[in-house]
Amino acid sequence: MQTRKITKADFDTIVEVIDRWWGGPISTFAHPIFFYELGEHAQVVEADDQIIGFLLGFIASESSLLTGYVHLVGIHPDYRRRGVGRLLYETFTEACQSAGCQRMKAITTLGNEGSIRFHLAQGWAAKEIEDYAGPGRKRIVFTRALGELRERRDRALDS
Ligand SMILES: CC(C)(COP(=O)(O)OP(=O)(O)OC[C@H]1O[C@@H](n2cnc3c(N)ncnc32)[C@H](O)[C@@H]1OP(=O)(O)O)[C@@H](O)C(=O)NCCC(=O)NCCS
C-alpha cells in the first residue's frame, strides 16, 4: 500500500463519494481550496483500482509555530482498520517534518468516536475546547509535537 499526491480526478471522486463514506452530508468540507490552493501535500491511497483513502491537509503558521494541519481524512468503509489512515497520517507527518513543522494539529466533533480513538491510538494529545468553532460549537483539538517524535525516532535508531 502506498500513498500518492492527489490529482484533480481524485478530488472529483472524493467529492462524489464522501457523503457515502461518512454516512451523512459532509461534502462542503471538501472545498476546492484544499485541492487548488492548499493541496500540495494532499494524498490518496488506491487499491483494487479505486481510491480507498484520502487526506486533505496543509502547512500553516499558527502563533508563529509551523503546523501541519489535517483538515479532512476519510477511508472507504470497506477498507477501515487496515492501517490506511495510519499510512496517510505518517506520510503527511513526514512531509511536514521535512518542511520544518514543529507540530501537527487536527480537530474533530464530540461523538466522532472513530476519529477520537484513531488519533489517541497514534499518540496525539486531545483537548476539548469550548466555542472553538463558534458559540456553543465545542471541538476536540488534537495536537502532536514533532520534536518529541523526532527524538523518539533518534532514540530508537541509537538503541
Ligand atoms: C477515523 C478513520 C480515518 C480511521 O482510518 P482507518 O484506516 O480505519 O484507521 P487505521 O486502520 O489506520 O487505524 C489505526 C488505529 O487507530 C485506532 N482506530 C481506528 N479506527 C478506530 C475505530 N473506529 N474505533 C477504535 N479505534 C480505532 C486503532 O487503534 C487502529 O489500530 P488497530 O486497527 O490495529 O487496532 C476512518 O474510520 C474514517 O474514515 N472515518 C470516517 C471519517 C472520519 O471520521 N474522519 C476523521 C475526522 S476528519
The ligand as an SDF file (V2000), in Angstrom:
LIG
                    3D

 48 50  0  0  0  0  0  0  0  0999 V2000
  -11.1140    7.5610   11.5020 C   0  0  0  0  0  0  0  0  0  0  0  0
  -10.6050    6.8840   10.2270 C   0  0  0  0  0  0  0  0  0  0  0  0
   -9.9030    7.9300    9.3510 C   0  0  0  0  0  0  0  0  0  0  0  0
   -9.5820    5.8000   10.6350 C   0  0  0  0  0  0  0  0  0  0  0  0
   -8.9980    5.2380    9.4650 O   0  0  0  0  0  0  0  0  0  0  0  0
   -8.5500    3.6950    9.3910 P   0  0  0  0  0  0  0  0  0  0  0  0
   -7.7930    3.4840    8.1400 O   0  0  0  0  0  0  0  0  0  0  0  0
   -9.7310    2.8230    9.6160 O   0  0  0  0  0  0  0  0  0  0  0  0
   -7.5840    3.6050   10.6600 O   0  0  0  0  0  0  0  0  0  0  0  0
   -6.3340    2.6080   10.8740 P   0  0  0  0  0  0  0  0  0  0  0  0
   -6.6710    1.2530   10.3510 O   0  0  0  0  0  0  0  0  0  0  0  0
   -5.1100    3.2540   10.3290 O   0  0  0  0  0  0  0  0  0  0  0  0
   -6.2970    2.5930   12.4650 O   0  0  0  0  0  0  0  0  0  0  0  0
   -5.1410    2.8120   13.2490 C   0  0  0  0  0  0  0  0  0  0  0  0
   -5.5100    2.5970   14.7010 C   0  0  0  0  0  0  0  0  0  0  0  0
   -6.4450    3.6160   15.1320 O   0  0  0  0  0  0  0  0  0  0  0  0
   -7.4190    3.0360   16.0240 C   0  0  0  0  0  0  0  0  0  0  0  0
   -8.7420    3.1080   15.3860 N   0  0  0  0  0  0  0  0  0  0  0  0
   -9.0280    3.4470   14.1060 C   0  0  0  0  0  0  0  0  0  0  0  0
  -10.3740    3.4530   13.9010 N   0  0  0  0  0  0  0  0  0  0  0  0
  -10.9330    3.1050   15.0730 C   0  0  0  0  0  0  0  0  0  0  0  0
  -12.2930    2.9190   15.5000 C   0  0  0  0  0  0  0  0  0  0  0  0
  -13.3240    3.1180   14.6730 N   0  0  0  0  0  0  0  0  0  0  0  0
  -12.5060    2.5480   16.7850 N   0  0  0  0  0  0  0  0  0  0  0  0
  -11.4940    2.3420   17.6490 C   0  0  0  0  0  0  0  0  0  0  0  0
  -10.1720    2.5080   17.2980 N   0  0  0  0  0  0  0  0  0  0  0  0
   -9.9180    2.8790   16.0270 C   0  0  0  0  0  0  0  0  0  0  0  0
   -6.9860    1.5820   16.2360 C   0  0  0  0  0  0  0  0  0  0  0  0
   -6.1200    1.5470   17.3640 O   0  0  0  0  0  0  0  0  0  0  0  0
   -6.2250    1.2910   14.9630 C   0  0  0  0  0  0  0  0  0  0  0  0
   -5.2980    0.2390   15.0990 O   0  0  0  0  0  0  0  0  0  0  0  0
   -5.7990   -1.3160   15.0460 P   0  0  0  0  0  0  0  0  0  0  0  0
   -6.7800   -1.4460   13.9150 O   0  0  0  0  0  0  0  0  0  0  0  0
   -4.5250   -2.0680   14.8270 O   0  0  0  0  0  0  0  0  0  0  0  0
   -6.4370   -1.5810   16.3730 O   0  0  0  0  0  0  0  0  0  0  0  0
  -11.7600    6.1700    9.4470 C   0  0  0  0  0  0  0  0  0  0  0  0
  -12.5090    5.3690   10.3470 O   0  0  0  0  0  0  0  0  0  0  0  0
  -12.7380    7.1130    8.7490 C   0  0  0  0  0  0  0  0  0  0  0  0
  -12.5420    7.4650    7.5760 O   0  0  0  0  0  0  0  0  0  0  0  0
  -13.8080    7.5340    9.4490 N   0  0  0  0  0  0  0  0  0  0  0  0
  -14.8510    8.3950    8.8630 C   0  0  0  0  0  0  0  0  0  0  0  0
  -14.3450    9.7710    8.6070 C   0  0  0  0  0  0  0  0  0  0  0  0
  -13.7870   10.4680    9.8440 C   0  0  0  0  0  0  0  0  0  0  0  0
  -14.3720   10.4510   10.9160 O   0  0  0  0  0  0  0  0  0  0  0  0
  -12.6080   11.1030    9.6720 N   0  0  0  0  0  0  0  0  0  0  0  0
  -11.8850   11.7520   10.7620 C   0  0  0  0  0  0  0  0  0  0  0  0
  -12.3640   13.1320   11.0430 C   0  0  0  0  0  0  0  0  0  0  0  0
  -11.9920   14.2600    9.7190 S   0  0  0  0  0  0  0  0  0  0  0  0
  1  2  1  0
  2  3  1  0
  2  4  1  0
  2 36  1  0
  4  5  1  0
  5  6  1  0
  6  7  2  0
  6  8  1  0
  6  9  1  0
  9 10  1  0
 10 11  2  0
 10 12  1  0
 10 13  1  0
 13 14  1  0
 14 15  1  0
 15 16  1  0
 15 30  1  0
 16 17  1  0
 17 18  1  0
 17 28  1  0
 18 19  1  0
 18 27  1  0
 19 20  2  0
 20 21  1  0
 21 22  1  0
 21 27  2  0
 22 23  1  0
 22 24  2  0
 24 25  1  0
 25 26  2  0
 26 27  1  0
 28 29  1  0
 28 30  1  0
 30 31  1  0
 31 32  1  0
 32 33  2  0
 32 34  1  0
 32 35  1  0
 36 37  1  0
 36 38  1  0
 38 39  2  0
 38 40  1  0
 40 41  1  0
 41 42  1  0
 42 43  1  0
 43 44  2  0
 43 45  1  0
 45 46  1  0
 46 47  1  0
 47 48  1  0
M  END
$$$$
